[in-house]
Amino acid sequence: MNSFDQGVLEKLRKSGQILRETREKIRGIVQEDMPVIDICERAENLIKEKGGKPAFPCNVSINEIAAHYTSPPEDNTRIPSKSLVKVDIGAHVDGYVTDTAITVCFNPEYAILVEAAEAALKTAIENIRPELSTSKLGATIEKTIITRGLKPVSNLTGHQVGRYLVHAGTSLPNVAHLISSRIKLGYTYAVEPFVTLPNAAGRVENGEETTIFRLSKPKPQKNPYAKQLLQYIEESFKTLPFAERWLQDIVPKSHYKEAFRELLSSKALVEYPMFVEASRKPVAQAEHTVLVVKDGCKVLT
């Protein structure tokens, strides 16, 4: 969004309120040994009950997994004891996206990571204003983390959000950066510092598993079930990411796997790889979506 259209503002506020309420409810229910799929489905259902739609699948990323894990269908994964659990959720109202995340800590040793991520987020929010360079913002986040004796994850960034777009153009680095752009008045941004231990690599690499997908471009499909699945994806999610869990019962079960495989091999869909900290050290995250106003920003989430 790049103008203060009242109708758009109301939709963004509503989307942010839905997420804020959902996040705080989820914060209270995440427990050790809980099935991950229960967290994902509770969060997504809450967003719908409150009058929004999920902007992407609820991410539940544990320990060294920094981002992009959601439960596949019939997932048996449970929250391990003494783990660091990042819950990242997004909502939209009429396509206007907000995005927020928390880290729930079951290991007192890692509480410092959560505290640093939240402090870096707070500092970033205090500093954001129109025309601020994104590199300067990254330097502020980096300094907040490093002064606590910890390390930012250098290749994960915050991002501008747009209508039906979770990642809309500008990235917000969590470290000082050579390539820089400017924060713009009237635009919405998701600010999300990621923090790891001082002896970690401080960067992520792609994991082997993929559980989140997005429409790339509609392509003609020979398989009638692939065609049906593609049509459903296009109508339901547009350019927003989705989980395979959301596609169950759209085509007969006996034809589903083959149809989905065909969509992937025809490049009609893109995959979001899981992001894993390169040295397999735990990662914490904190995130809010903000709207940039004349004298700073308003937190929407």
C-alpha positions, 0 to 999 in steps of 0.5 A: 500500500502506498497511500492512506486510503481509508478502506485499505487502512481498515482492512490492514488494521483488521488483518493485524488485529486478527493476527495479534489475537491469534498469536497471543492465543497460540502463545498460550497453547504451545506445549512440549510433546504437542503435535505440530499439526495441532498448532498449525490447524488451531492458528489457521482456524482461529484466523478464519473464525475471526474473519480473515484468511491465512496469508500463508500456512502457519510455520512451526520451525523448531530449533535449528530450523529457522523458517518454512516448516508447516505440517504436511498432511498426517504429520506426526512431528511433535514439539521436542522437550527443551526446544525453541519453537518459532510460530510464524503466522500471516493473515489477509483481509481482501488480500491485505496481508499482515505477518507476525511471529513469536518464539516459545522457549522450553530451554532456559539456556536459549531464553537469551536468544528470544530476548535478543530477537524481541529487543532487536524488533523493538529497536527496529520499530523505534527507528523506522521512518520514511526515507531511512536506508534499509542498510541503516535499519539492518545495522541497528538490528545487528548492533542490538543483537551483537551487543548481547553477545549473539549473532544475527542470521545474515541471509534472512530478511524482513520484507515489504508486504503487499496485496496478495503478496507476502514478499512484495519487493523491498527486503529489510536486512537484519545486518548492515548491507551494501545494497540498500533501498529506502523505507517508503511512507505509506508502505507496510513492512514485516520486520523480523530479526532472527538470532542465533548463538555466537559460535553459529554460522549465522546464516541459513541453507536450504533443508531437504524437506519442502512443505510450502508451495505457491502458484508460479503460473497457470500452465495447461495440464493433461491430467484432468485432476491436475487441472482441477487442482490447479484451478482450485489453487488459483481461485483460492490462494492466488499468489499466496503460499499454501500447504498441501494440507489445504488441498485434501479432498479437492480431487479423489485421494487415489489421484491426488499424489499424481496430480500434485506431482504433475503440477510440480514437474510442469513448474506451475508451482514453486516450492519454498525450501525449509531454511536450516541454520548452516551450523545446526544451531538454534534460532529465535525470531520475533516479527511485527508488521508495521505501516510507515507513517510521517513520523515513524510507524504504526505496529499493525500486529 
